[in-house]
């Protein structure tokens, strides 16, 4: 198990050495992906809220 964790750590260490070569392009990709996930999550929250209101109206 320790070898697996150390292997993952070495992979991350190696990948961080490549990032400066690529530049800030990777940072903007991460920001874009995170923004898309945030928008999707917010849409789901609104949809769940609307379903709850519909459910409450049916029970009254």
PDB file of N, CA, C, O and CB in Angstrom:
ATOM      1  N   UNK A   1       0.829  -1.188   0.000  1.00  0.00           N
ATOM      2  CA  UNK A   1       0.000   0.000   0.000  1.00  0.00           C
ATOM      3  C   UNK A   1       0.872   1.250   0.000  1.00  0.00           C
ATOM      4  O   UNK A   1       0.553   2.238  -0.662  1.00  0.00           O
ATOM      5  CB  UNK A   1      -0.942  -0.001   1.207  1.00  0.00           C
ATOM      6  N   UNK A   2       1.969   1.202   0.742  1.00  0.00           N
ATOM      7  CA  UNK A   2       2.869   2.355   0.792  1.00  0.00           C
ATOM      8  C   UNK A   2       3.475   2.637  -0.574  1.00  0.00           C
ATOM      9  O   UNK A   2       3.648   3.794  -0.956  1.00  0.00           O
ATOM     10  CB  UNK A   2       3.978   2.123   1.819  1.00  0.00           C
ATOM     11  N   UNK A   3       3.796   1.579  -1.307  1.00  0.00           N
ATOM     12  CA  UNK A   3       4.376   1.759  -2.639  1.00  0.00           C
ATOM     13  C   UNK A   3       3.392   2.443  -3.579  1.00  0.00           C
ATOM     14  O   UNK A   3       3.793   3.248  -4.420  1.00  0.00           O
ATOM     15  CB  UNK A   3       4.805   0.412  -3.221  1.00  0.00           C
ATOM     16  N   UNK A   4       2.116   2.130  -3.441  1.00  0.00           N
ATOM     17  CA  UNK A   4       1.092   2.766  -4.274  1.00  0.00           C
ATOM     18  C   UNK A   4       1.031   4.269  -3.979  1.00  0.00           C
ATOM     19  O   UNK A   4       1.014   5.085  -4.900  1.00  0.00           O
ATOM     20  CB  UNK A   4      -0.295   2.110  -4.033  1.00  0.00           C
ATOM     21  N   UNK A   5       0.999   4.624  -2.714  1.00  0.00           N
ATOM     22  CA  UNK A   5       0.927   6.035  -2.337  1.00  0.00           C
ATOM     23  C   UNK A   5       2.187   6.778  -2.770  1.00  0.00           C
ATOM     24  O   UNK A   5       2.103   7.906  -3.254  1.00  0.00           O
ATOM     25  CB  UNK A   5       0.724   6.176  -0.822  1.00  0.00           C
ATOM     26  N   UNK A   6       3.340   6.163  -2.601  1.00  0.00           N
ATOM     27  CA  UNK A   6       4.585   6.802  -3.046  1.00  0.00           C
ATOM     28  C   UNK A   6       4.613   6.950  -4.562  1.00  0.00           C
ATOM     29  O   UNK A   6       5.111   7.949  -5.081  1.00  0.00           O
ATOM     30  CB  UNK A   6       5.803   5.992  -2.576  1.00  0.00           C
ATOM     31  N   UNK A   7       4.081   5.959  -5.274  1.00  0.00           N
ATOM     32  CA  UNK A   7       4.024   6.036  -6.736  1.00  0.00           C
ATOM     33  C   UNK A   7       3.135   7.183  -7.201  1.00  0.00           C
ATOM     34  O   UNK A   7       3.473   7.901  -8.142  1.00  0.00           O
ATOM     35  CB  UNK A   7       3.515   4.717  -7.316  1.00  0.00           C
ATOM     36  N   UNK A   8       1.993   7.349  -6.531  1.00  0.00           N
ATOM     37  CA  UNK A   8       1.107   8.470  -6.869  1.00  0.00           C
ATOM     38  C   UNK A   8       1.808   9.793  -6.576  1.00  0.00           C
ATOM     39  O   UNK A   8       1.698  10.739  -7.355  1.00  0.00           O
ATOM     40  CB  UNK A   8      -0.227   8.379  -6.080  1.00  0.00           C
ATOM     41  N   UNK A   9       2.525   9.862  -5.459  1.00  0.00           N
ATOM     42  CA  UNK A   9       3.267  11.076  -5.126  1.00  0.00           C
ATOM     43  C   UNK A   9       4.338  11.394  -6.159  1.00  0.00           C
ATOM     44  O   UNK A   9       4.523  12.556  -6.523  1.00  0.00           O
ATOM     45  CB  UNK A   9       3.902  10.940  -3.758  1.00  0.00           C
ATOM     46  N   UNK A  10       5.039  10.381  -6.632  1.00  0.00           N
ATOM     47  CA  UNK A  10       6.055  10.597  -7.667  1.00  0.00           C
ATOM     48  C   UNK A  10       5.419  11.061  -8.977  1.00  0.00           C
ATOM     49  O   UNK A  10       5.988  11.889  -9.689  1.00  0.00           O
ATOM     50  CB  UNK A  10       6.861   9.309  -7.901  1.00  0.00           C
ATOM     51  N   UNK A  11       4.239  10.525  -9.293  1.00  0.00           N
ATOM     52  CA  UNK A  11       3.536  10.947 -10.502  1.00  0.00           C
ATOM     53  C   UNK A  11       3.166  12.430 -10.427  1.00  0.00           C
ATOM     54  O   UNK A  11       3.362  13.172 -11.390  1.00  0.00           O
ATOM     55  CB  UNK A  11       2.274  10.095 -10.712  1.00  0.00           C
ATOM     56  N   UNK A  12       2.631  12.858  -9.280  1.00  0.00           N
ATOM     57  CA  UNK A  12       2.293  14.274  -9.128  1.00  0.00           C
ATOM     58  C   UNK A  12       3.537  15.145  -9.172  1.00  0.00           C
ATOM     59  O   UNK A  12       3.521  16.208  -9.792  1.00  0.00           O
ATOM     60  CB  UNK A  12       1.544  14.505  -7.820  1.00  0.00           C
ATOM     61  N   UNK A  13       4.608  14.716  -8.528  1.00  0.00           N
ATOM     62  CA  UNK A  13       5.855  15.489  -8.548  1.00  0.00           C
ATOM     63  C   UNK A  13       6.367  15.632  -9.973  1.00  0.00           C
ATOM     64  O   UNK A  13       6.819  16.708 -10.365  1.00  0.00           O
ATOM     65  CB  UNK A  13       6.926  14.821  -7.663  1.00  0.00           C
ATOM     66  N   UNK A  14       6.301  14.567 -10.741  1.00  0.00           N
ATOM     67  CA  UNK A  14       6.748  14.609 -12.132  1.00  0.00           C
ATOM     68  C   UNK A  14       5.856  15.533 -12.954  1.00  0.00           C
ATOM     69  O   UNK A  14       6.345  16.306 -13.778  1.00  0.00           O
ATOM     70  CB  UNK A  14       6.757  13.196 -12.740  1.00  0.00           C
ATOM     71  N   UNK A  15       4.542  15.451 -12.727  1.00  0.00           N
ATOM     72  CA  UNK A  15       3.630  16.277 -13.517  1.00  0.00           C
ATOM     73  C   UNK A  15       3.815  17.762 -13.206  1.00  0.00           C
ATOM     74  O   UNK A  15       3.653  18.595 -14.099  1.00  0.00           O
ATOM     75  CB  UNK A  15       2.180  15.864 -13.255  1.00  0.00           C
ATOM     76  N   UNK A  16       4.148  18.111 -11.970  1.00  0.00           N
ATOM     77  CA  UNK A  16       4.365  19.518 -11.628  1.00  0.00           C
ATOM     78  C   UNK A  16       5.630  20.070 -12.277  1.00  0.00           C
ATOM     79  O   UNK A  16       5.750  21.284 -12.440  1.00  0.00           O
ATOM     80  CB  UNK A  16       4.447  19.686 -10.116  1.00  0.00           C
ATOM     81  N   UNK A  17       6.560  19.224 -12.646  1.00  0.00           N
ATOM     82  CA  UNK A  17       7.755  19.692 -13.363  1.00  0.00           C
ATOM     83  C   UNK A  17       7.415  20.051 -14.812  1.00  0.00           C
ATOM     84  O   UNK A  17       8.093  20.877 -15.423  1.00  0.00           O
ATOM     85  CB  UNK A  17       8.861  18.612 -13.329  1.00  0.00           C
ATOM     86  N   UNK A  18       6.368  19.432 -15.359  1.00  0.00           N
ATOM     87  CA  UNK A  18       5.985  19.692 -16.744  1.00  0.00           C
ATOM     88  C   UNK A  18       5.174  20.978 -16.858  1.00  0.00           C
ATOM     89  O   UNK A  18       5.255  21.662 -17.878  1.00  0.00           O
ATOM     90  CB  UNK A  18       5.184  18.516 -17.304  1.00  0.00           C
ATOM     91  N   UNK A  19       4.385  21.325 -15.820  1.00  0.00           N
ATOM     92  CA  UNK A  19       3.502  22.490 -15.889  1.00  0.00           C
ATOM     93  C   UNK A  19       4.208  23.786 -16.265  1.00  0.00           C
ATOM     94  O   UNK A  19       3.666  24.528 -17.084  1.00  0.00           O
ATOM     95  CB  UNK A  19       2.823  22.673 -14.580  1.00  0.00           C
ATOM     96  N   UNK A  20       5.376  24.109 -15.724  1.00  0.00           N
ATOM     97  CA  UNK A  20       6.017  25.365 -16.148  1.00  0.00           C
ATOM     98  C   UNK A  20       6.363  25.393 -17.635  1.00  0.00           C
ATOM     99  O   UNK A  20       6.395  26.465 -18.239  1.00  0.00           O
ATOM    100  CB  UNK A  20       7.275  25.594 -15.342  1.00  0.00           C
ATOM    101  N   UNK A  21       6.617  24.256 -18.220  1.00  0.00           N
ATOM    102  CA  UNK A  21       6.934  24.194 -19.640  1.00  0.00           C
ATOM    103  C   UNK A  21       5.692  24.538 -20.463  1.00  0.00           C
ATOM    104  O   UNK A  21       5.774  25.250 -21.464  1.00  0.00           O
ATOM    105  CB  UNK A  21       7.470  22.794 -20.021  1.00  0.00           C
ATOM    106  N   UNK A  22       4.537  24.018 -20.021  1.00  0.00           N
ATOM    107  CA  UNK A  22       3.287  24.256 -20.744  1.00  0.00           C
ATOM    108  C   UNK A  22       2.825  25.694 -20.561  1.00  0.00           C
ATOM    109  O   UNK A  22       2.289  26.294 -21.493  1.00  0.00           O
ATOM    110  CB  UNK A  22       2.197  23.285 -20.271  1.00  0.00           C
ATOM    111  N   UNK A  23       3.022  26.246 -19.389  1.00  0.00           N
ATOM    112  CA  UNK A  23       2.633  27.633 -19.121  1.00  0.00           C
ATOM    113  C   UNK A  23       1.293  27.738 -18.428  1.00  0.00           C
ATOM    114  O   UNK A  23       0.811  26.780 -17.823  1.00  0.00           O
ATOM    115  CB  UNK A  23       2.592  28.415 -20.403  1.00  0.00           C
ATOM    116  N   UNK A  24       0.702  28.906 -18.522  1.00  0.00           N
ATOM    117  CA  UNK A  24      -0.550  29.181 -17.833  1.00  0.00           C
ATOM    118  C   UNK A  24      -1.765  28.610 -18.554  1.00  0.00           C
ATOM    119  O   UNK A  24      -2.887  28.724 -18.061  1.00  0.00           O
ATOM    120  CB  UNK A  24      -0.719  30.660 -17.663  1.00  0.00           C
ATOM    121  N   UNK A  25      -1.558  28.012 -19.689  1.00  0.00           N
ATOM    122  CA  UNK A  25      -2.649  27.416 -20.445  1.00  0.00           C
ATOM    123  C   UNK A  25      -3.368  26.357 -19.615  1.00  0.00           C
ATOM    124  O   UNK A  25      -4.597  26.287 -19.635  1.00  0.00           O
ATOM    125  CB  UNK A  25      -2.123  26.806 -21.748  1.00  0.00           C
ATOM    126  N   UNK A  26      -2.621  25.535 -18.889  1.00  0.00           N
ATOM    127  CA  UNK A  26      -3.211  24.490 -18.050  1.00  0.00           C
ATOM    128  C   UNK A  26      -4.042  25.113 -16.939  1.00  0.00           C
ATOM    129  O   UNK A  26      -5.107  24.595 -16.606  1.00  0.00           O
ATOM    130  CB  UNK A  26      -2.115  23.583 -17.454  1.00  0.00           C
ATOM    131  N   UNK A  27      -3.578  26.208 -16.363  1.00  0.00           N
ATOM    132  CA  UNK A  27      -4.334  26.879 -15.312  1.00  0.00           C
ATOM    133  C   UNK A  27      -5.694  27.325 -15.828  1.00  0.00           C
ATOM    134  O   UNK A  27      -6.701  27.159 -15.139  1.00  0.00           O
ATOM    135  CB  UNK A  27      -3.553  28.079 -14.770  1.00  0.00           C
ATOM    136  N   UNK A  28      -5.738  27.883 -17.022  1.00  0.00           N
ATOM    137  CA  UNK A  28      -7.000  28.350 -17.577  1.00  0.00           C
ATOM    138  C   UNK A  28      -7.927  27.183 -17.917  1.00  0.00           C
ATOM    139  O   UNK A  28      -9.147  27.317 -17.828  1.00  0.00           O
ATOM    140  CB  UNK A  28      -6.746  29.196 -18.819  1.00  0.00           C
ATOM    141  N   UNK A  29      -7.366  26.056 -18.301  1.00  0.00           N
ATOM    142  CA  UNK A  29      -8.186  24.866 -18.537  1.00  0.00           C
ATOM    143  C   UNK A  29      -8.833  24.424 -17.230  1.00  0.00           C
ATOM    144  O   UNK A  29     -10.023  24.109 -17.203  1.00  0.00           O
ATOM    145  CB  UNK A  29      -7.335  23.715 -19.142  1.00  0.00           C
ATOM    146  N   UNK A  30      -8.053  24.396 -16.138  1.00  0.00           N
ATOM    147  CA  UNK A  30      -8.594  24.032 -14.830  1.00  0.00           C
ATOM    148  C   UNK A  30      -9.691  25.005 -14.407  1.00  0.00           C
ATOM    149  O   UNK A  30     -10.732  24.575 -13.910  1.00  0.00           O
ATOM    150  CB  UNK A  30      -7.476  24.001 -13.776  1.00  0.00           C
ATOM    151  N   UNK A  31      -9.481  26.283 -14.592  1.00  0.00           N
ATOM    152  CA  UNK A  31     -10.473  27.292 -14.233  1.00  0.00           C
ATOM    153  C   UNK A  31     -11.748  27.081 -15.047  1.00  0.00           C
ATOM    154  O   UNK A  31     -12.850  27.155 -14.503  1.00  0.00           O
ATOM    155  CB  UNK A  31      -9.913  28.717 -14.462  1.00  0.00           C
ATOM    156  N   UNK A  32     -11.610  26.822 -16.322  1.00  0.00           N
ATOM    157  CA  UNK A  32     -12.775  26.595 -17.169  1.00  0.00           C
ATOM    158  C   UNK A  32     -13.564  25.361 -16.759  1.00  0.00           C
ATOM    159  O   UNK A  32     -14.793  25.391 -16.699  1.00  0.00           O
ATOM    160  CB  UNK A  32     -12.348  26.466 -18.607  1.00  0.00           C
ATOM    161  N   UNK A  33     -12.853  24.280 -16.478  1.00  0.00           N
ATOM    162  CA  UNK A  33     -13.523  23.044 -16.056  1.00  0.00           C
ATOM    163  C   UNK A  33     -14.243  23.255 -14.730  1.00  0.00           C
ATOM    164  O   UNK A  33     -15.382  22.820 -14.567  1.00  0.00           O
ATOM    165  CB  UNK A  33     -12.506  21.888 -15.933  1.00  0.00           C
ATOM    166  N   UNK A  34     -13.588  23.917 -13.787  1.00  0.00           N
ATOM    167  CA  UNK A  34     -14.221  24.177 -12.494  1.00  0.00           C
ATOM    168  C   UNK A  34     -15.452  25.070 -12.638  1.00  0.00           C
ATOM    169  O   UNK A  34     -16.450  24.856 -11.951  1.00  0.00           O
ATOM    170  CB  UNK A  34     -13.219  24.823 -11.539  1.00  0.00           C
ATOM    171  N   UNK A  35     -15.396  26.052 -13.508  1.00  0.00           N
ATOM    172  CA  UNK A  35     -16.557  26.921 -13.734  1.00  0.00           C
ATOM    173  C   UNK A  35     -17.719  26.139 -14.348  1.00  0.00           C
ATOM    174  O   UNK A  35     -18.874  26.352 -13.980  1.00  0.00           O
ATOM    175  CB  UNK A  35     -16.174  28.100 -14.649  1.00  0.00           C
ATOM    176  N   UNK A  36     -17.416  25.243 -15.273  1.00  0.00           N
ATOM    177  CA  UNK A  36     -18.476  24.425 -15.871  1.00  0.00           C
ATOM    178  C   UNK A  36     -19.130  23.526 -14.831  1.00  0.00           C
ATOM    179  O   UNK A  36     -20.354  23.397 -14.805  1.00  0.00           O
ATOM    180  CB  UNK A  36     -17.915  23.576 -17.018  1.00  0.00           C
ATOM    181  N   UNK A  37     -18.324  22.901 -13.972  1.00  0.00           N
ATOM    182  CA  UNK A  37     -18.881  22.069 -12.908  1.00  0.00           C
ATOM    183  C   UNK A  37     -19.711  22.891 -11.935  1.00  0.00           C
ATOM    184  O   UNK A  37     -20.752  22.426 -11.470  1.00  0.00           O
ATOM    185  CB  UNK A  37     -17.766  21.352 -12.161  1.00  0.00           C
ATOM    186  N   UNK A  38     -19.274  24.100 -11.619  1.00  0.00           N
ATOM    187  CA  UNK A  38     -20.021  24.966 -10.718  1.00  0.00           C
ATOM    188  C   UNK A  38     -21.369  25.357 -11.324  1.00  0.00           C
ATOM    189  O   UNK A  38     -22.389  25.329 -10.636  1.00  0.00           O
ATOM    190  CB  UNK A  38     -19.205  26.219 -10.390  1.00  0.00           C
ATOM    191  N   UNK A  39     -21.378  25.716 -12.597  1.00  0.00           N
ATOM    192  CA  UNK A  39     -22.632  26.056 -13.260  1.00  0.00           C
ATOM    193  C   UNK A  39     -23.586  24.861 -13.310  1.00  0.00           C
ATOM    194  O   UNK A  39     -24.787  25.019 -13.088  1.00  0.00           O
ATOM    195  CB  UNK A  39     -22.356  26.562 -14.670  1.00  0.00           C
ATOM    196  N   UNK A  40     -23.066  23.683 -13.598  1.00  0.00           N
ATOM    197  CA  UNK A  40     -23.881  22.467 -13.622  1.00  0.00           C
ATOM    198  C   UNK A  40     -24.475  22.199 -12.245  1.00  0.00           C
ATOM    199  O   UNK A  40     -25.656  21.872 -12.125  1.00  0.00           O
ATOM    200  CB  UNK A  40     -23.043  21.259 -14.087  1.00  0.00           C
ATOM    201  N   UNK A  41     -23.653  22.338 -11.205  1.00  0.00           N
ATOM    202  CA  UNK A  41     -24.093  22.095  -9.837  1.00  0.00           C
ATOM    203  C   UNK A  41     -25.189  23.092  -9.439  1.00  0.00           C
ATOM    204  O   UNK A  41     -26.182  22.706  -8.823  1.00  0.00           O
ATOM    205  CB  UNK A  41     -22.900  22.190  -8.864  1.00  0.00           C
ATOM    206  N   UNK A  42     -25.013  24.357  -9.784  1.00  0.00           N
ATOM    207  CA  UNK A  42     -26.026  25.374  -9.474  1.00  0.00           C
ATOM    208  C   UNK A  42     -27.334  25.080 -10.197  1.00  0.00           C
ATOM    209  O   UNK A  42     -28.410  25.248  -9.624  1.00  0.00           O
ATOM    210  CB  UNK A  42     -25.519  26.773  -9.856  1.00  0.00           C
ATOM    211  N   UNK A  43     -27.250  24.643 -11.448  1.00  0.00           N
ATOM    212  CA  UNK A  43     -28.463  24.293 -12.193  1.00  0.00           C
ATOM    213  C   UNK A  43     -29.181  23.131 -11.523  1.00  0.00           C
ATOM    214  O   UNK A  43     -30.408  23.142 -11.417  1.00  0.00           O
ATOM    215  CB  UNK A  43     -28.123  23.936 -13.653  1.00  0.00           C
ATOM    216  N   UNK A  44     -28.442  22.141 -11.076  1.00  0.00           N
ATOM    217  CA  UNK A  44     -29.056  21.001 -10.391  1.00  0.00           C
ATOM    218  C   UNK A  44     -29.738  21.428  -9.096  1.00  0.00           C
ATOM    219  O   UNK A  44     -30.818  20.932  -8.775  1.00  0.00           O
ATOM    220  CB  UNK A  44     -28.005  19.931 -10.096  1.00  0.00           C
ATOM    221  N   UNK A  45     -29.127  22.333  -8.357  1.00  0.00           N
ATOM    222  CA  UNK A  45     -29.723  22.815  -7.117  1.00  0.00           C
ATOM    223  C   UNK A  45     -31.045  23.527  -7.409  1.00  0.00           C
ATOM    224  O   UNK A  45     -32.028  23.312  -6.700  1.00  0.00           O
ATOM    225  CB  UNK A  45     -28.750  23.761  -6.377  1.00  0.00           C
ATOM    226  N   UNK A  46     -31.081  24.359  -8.431  1.00  0.00           N
ATOM    227  CA  UNK A  46     -32.314  25.061  -8.804  1.00  0.00           C
ATOM    228  C   UNK A  46     -33.377  24.048  -9.230  1.00  0.00           C
ATOM    229  O   UNK A  46     -34.537  24.176  -8.839  1.00  0.00           O
ATOM    230  CB  UNK A  46     -32.045  26.083  -9.948  1.00  0.00           C
ATOM    231  N   UNK A  47     -33.002  23.055 -10.017  1.00  0.00           N
ATOM    232  CA  UNK A  47     -33.960  22.037 -10.456  1.00  0.00           C
ATOM    233  C   UNK A  47     -34.531  21.265  -9.272  1.00  0.00           C
ATOM    234  O   UNK A  47     -35.733  21.002  -9.234  1.00  0.00           O
ATOM    235  CB  UNK A  47     -33.294  21.069 -11.438  1.00  0.00           C
ATOM    236  N   UNK A  48     -33.697  20.901  -8.309  1.00  0.00           N
ATOM    237  CA  UNK A  48     -34.178  20.187  -7.130  1.00  0.00           C
ATOM    238  C   UNK A  48     -35.135  21.059  -6.326  1.00  0.00           C
ATOM    239  O   UNK A  48     -36.126  20.560  -5.791  1.00  0.00           O
ATOM    240  CB  UNK A  48     -33.000  19.741  -6.253  1.00  0.00           C
ATOM    241  N   UNK A  49     -34.852  22.345  -6.236  1.00  0.00           N
ATOM    242  CA  UNK A  49     -35.738  23.258  -5.524  1.00  0.00           C
ATOM    243  C   UNK A  49     -37.102  23.355  -6.185  1.00  0.00           C
ATOM    244  O   UNK A  49     -38.123  23.408  -5.500  1.00  0.00           O
ATOM    245  CB  UNK A  49     -35.111  24.632  -5.438  1.00  0.00           C
ATOM    246  N   UNK A  50     -37.127  23.380  -7.519  1.00  0.00           N
ATOM    247  CA  UNK A  50     -38.399  23.448  -8.244  1.00  0.00           C
ATOM    248  C   UNK A  50     -39.189  22.160  -8.073  1.00  0.00           C
ATOM    249  O   UNK A  50     -40.414  22.200  -7.956  1.00  0.00           O
ATOM    250  CB  UNK A  50     -38.157  23.722  -9.735  1.00  0.00           C
ATOM    251  N   UNK A  51     -38.509  21.016  -8.055  1.00  0.00           N
ATOM    252  CA  UNK A  51     -39.202  19.740  -7.859  1.00  0.00           C
ATOM    253  C   UNK A  51     -39.790  19.668  -6.454  1.00  0.00           C
ATOM    254  O   UNK A  51     -40.877  19.124  -6.262  1.00  0.00           O
ATOM    255  CB  UNK A  51     -38.242  18.553  -8.099  1.00  0.00           C
ATOM    256  N   UNK A  52     -39.072  20.218  -5.466  1.00  0.00           N
ATOM    257  CA  UNK A  52     -39.606  20.233  -4.107  1.00  0.00           C
ATOM    258  C   UNK A  52     -40.863  21.078  -4.021  1.00  0.00           C
ATOM    259  O   UNK A  52     -41.813  20.693  -3.339  1.00  0.00           O
ATOM    260  CB  UNK A  52     -38.561  20.752  -3.130  1.00  0.00           C
ATOM    261  N   UNK A  53     -40.894  22.229  -4.698  1.00  0.00           N
ATOM    262  CA  UNK A  53     -42.082  23.084  -4.680  1.00  0.00           C
ATOM    263  C   UNK A  53     -43.249  22.384  -5.347  1.00  0.00           C
ATOM    264  O   UNK A  53     -44.378  22.471  -4.864  1.00  0.00           O
ATOM    265  CB  UNK A  53     -41.800  24.422  -5.376  1.00  0.00           C
ATOM    266  N   UNK A  54     -42.998  21.693  -6.445  1.00  0.00           N
ATOM    267  CA  UNK A  54     -44.056  20.948  -7.126  1.00  0.00           C
ATOM    268  C   UNK A  54     -44.580  19.834  -6.234  1.00  0.00           C
ATOM    269  O   UNK A  54     -45.786  19.591  -6.192  1.00  0.00           O
ATOM    270  CB  UNK A  54     -43.544  20.369  -8.453  1.00  0.00           C
ATOM    271  N   UNK A  55     -43.700  19.163  -5.530  1.00  0.00           N
ATOM    272  CA  UNK A  55     -44.102  18.083  -4.637  1.00  0.00           C
ATOM    273  C   UNK A  55     -44.936  18.625  -3.478  1.00  0.00           C
ATOM    274  O   UNK A  55     -45.935  18.014  -3.099  1.00  0.00           O
ATOM    275  CB  UNK A  55     -42.868  17.340  -4.104  1.00  0.00           C
ATOM    276  N   UNK A  56     -44.538  19.760  -2.915  1.00  0.00           N
ATOM    277  CA  UNK A  56     -45.289  20.366  -1.825  1.00  0.00           C
ATOM    278  C   UNK A  56     -46.670  20.814  -2.280  1.00  0.00           C
ATOM    279  O   UNK A  56     -47.637  20.690  -1.528  1.00  0.00           O
ATOM    280  CB  UNK A  56     -44.522  21.546  -1.252  1.00  0.00           C
ATOM    281  N   UNK A  57     -46.778  21.339  -3.512  1.00  0.00           N
ATOM    282  CA  UNK A  57     -48.075  21.774  -4.044  1.00  0.00           C
ATOM    283  C   UNK A  57     -49.013  20.571  -4.219  1.00  0.00           C
ATOM    284  O   UNK A  57     -50.215  20.677  -3.975  1.00  0.00           O
ATOM    285  CB  UNK A  57     -47.886  22.512  -5.399  1.00  0.00           C
ATOM    286  N   UNK A  58     -48.461  19.440  -4.638  1.00  0.00           N
ATOM    287  CA  UNK A  58     -49.297  18.243  -4.845  1.00  0.00           C
ATOM    288  C   UNK A  58     -49.840  17.704  -3.530  1.00  0.00           C
ATOM    289  O   UNK A  58     -50.938  17.147  -3.497  1.00  0.00           O
ATOM    290  CB  UNK A  58     -48.497  17.148  -5.557  1.00  0.00           C
ATOM    291  N   UNK A  59     -49.104  17.859  -2.471  1.00  0.00           N
ATOM    292  CA  UNK A  59     -49.520  17.322  -1.170  1.00  0.00           C
ATOM    293  C   UNK A  59     -50.540  18.201  -0.478  1.00  0.00           C
ATOM    294  O   UNK A  59     -51.283  17.725   0.380  1.00  0.00           O
ATOM    295  CB  UNK A  59     -48.321  17.147  -0.274  1.00  0.00           C
ATOM    296  N   UNK A  60     -50.589  19.487  -0.838  1.00  0.00           N
ATOM    297  CA  UNK A  60     -51.530  20.389  -0.164  1.00  0.00           C
ATOM    298  C   UNK A  60     -52.865  20.173  -0.704  1.00  0.00           C
ATOM    299  O   UNK A  60     -53.817  20.828  -0.279  1.00  0.00           O
ATOM    300  CB  UNK A  60     -51.144  21.839  -0.308  1.00  0.00           C
TER     301      UNK A  60
END
